[in-house]
Amino acid sequence: MSFTLGKKLGMTRLFDKNGNHVPATLIQFGPCRVTQVKTKDTDGYEAVQVGFGLTKDKSLSKPELGHLRKSGSDPLRFLCEFRVKDASSYKLGDVLPADRFKEGQMVTVSGVSKGRGFAGVIKRHGFSSPNASHGTHEYHRHPGAVGAHTDPGRLWKGLRLPGHMGAARVTVKNLDIIKVDPEQNLMLVRGAVPGARNSLVEIVLNP
C-alpha cells in the first residue's frame, strides 16, 4: 500500500481530448520521511509513521524533537500514522519515493474541511424555510418545533440544530490521478479535495 502526506495547493481545470471540462486539484505530496515503524512485537499492530513539512526547532517541544532525532529527521510540522499489513519493509529515516504514484491510478484523499463558523439549520443541514408571509412573524429561517410530548418531556439526542459548521475530517474516495511530476512532487487529481489552500491532506493509493 502506498501512502503519503501532502499540501493542497489549489484547484484548476483541464480539457480532455473531447473538449470536456475536467475540474482538478493540485497537490504537493511529500517528501515524507519515516519517523517511526510500529510492529506487533513492540506495539501490538503494524503501522508506519511519516512526517511532512519542515518547521523550526522552537515550534516543537523537546520530546517531539527527540522523537524526530531518532530517525535523523529535521524538525517536521506534521506527523501521521498509516496502518500497513507488514511494516518490516520500511526502515527508520527512509524517504518515501515520489514515483510510487502514477497517472491513471486512483487514490483516497482525507483532510479537514473549511470551517464555516456558527450556522443555522438551513445552511448547516439544508432545512426548508417557512413561509415568508401569510402569518409568519419573526420566524424566518428557524428550525421549527424540536420538543417532544409530555413523555419523554425532553429533547432527543442527535437533533439537527444550529451549531459549528465545517472544520471536520472529510474523506473523498476514488479520485483519478491525472498527472504526476515526481521531480517537483506534484500531483493533479480529478475533482475536489477537502480543505483550504495549503492545508494538510492524507493520500492513500487504492488497492
Order of alpha helices (4+ residues) and beta strands (2+ residues): beta-beta-beta-beta-alpha-beta-beta-beta-alpha-beta-beta-beta-beta
